[in-house]
């Protein structure tokens, strides 16, 4: 999920909001306004709305602290974190690398709930210091705000510890199974299965509540369940993909049949001679044997057809500086991540300034399909791959 509103950086991590956050922020302000009005009849209207707004902002800060806890622990253990995005259902830390050991996974996962617990109890502690007593309501606005934040953060810590992958609790469960079985893939599968069961219970519970008159609240629980179910299924499927592609390098899978076109050629000739004749999608543009850019059907479609005669391939291509290129020995999984991060479908593979080939998402999907048709186990390696792996081991 990409953020729509960027707020700045903390420790090199980009902090942003997704549009869906604003819907939830508005809901929180209105329901808090209602809540404060009911519980504290002594507050004036201005006081109620200022307190509600202020609480919503502080709630946002505490969510951010929860995510920062995950991210900073990840950073301290050598993992790269690119961004934190807050959206309708909470926050997401975009940690770019997967934890390489169970211990790291455990601490990164549990850091968030621990942060929420500390925040929650601190808020309640300060409220007590200000003279909060559970039995005496109404109380002052400051105490009202602190108590709400205290309870919500403690609730958040417990909700996140539900062992449904990819919630924090699911990750903690995964790290524990990982530590016991010493098998990362198996632990993800087990955690994802438990996550599906938990999600199913959420949906059942939500539907049950809906029909016993809880209305929107019930549907909301069912919705969270559906979201968890989807996420658990995706993580389960990802294990298969990851396992099949692990150990593969880009040169094992890249297509090498890129056609080199002359940079001075007009787009009209390029379309007629290459695009419509070969059906190929990858064309490299070179200048004295060095790659200067690539041109795809999409780049051509950006130029209006009546300008095809006067526009050269060089003018329409995407220059090398704007492309993300990878080296042939890049792991395929890293290439996939790079494509996802930059939202591109293919990457040129370049060594010593010359184009070696292209790797694309659709091609990797086809590769996985072939493997599944042949019913190859995830551990199956082709002769070529085994040779490459032996070479690297020897090196
Ligand atoms: Zn978390």
Boltz pocket constraint, residues with backbone or C-beta under 6 A from the ligand:
constraints:
  - pocket:
      binder: B
      contacts: [[A, 66], [A, 67], [A, 70], [A, 109], [A, 112], [A, 113], [A, 160], [A, 168]]
      max_distance: 6.0
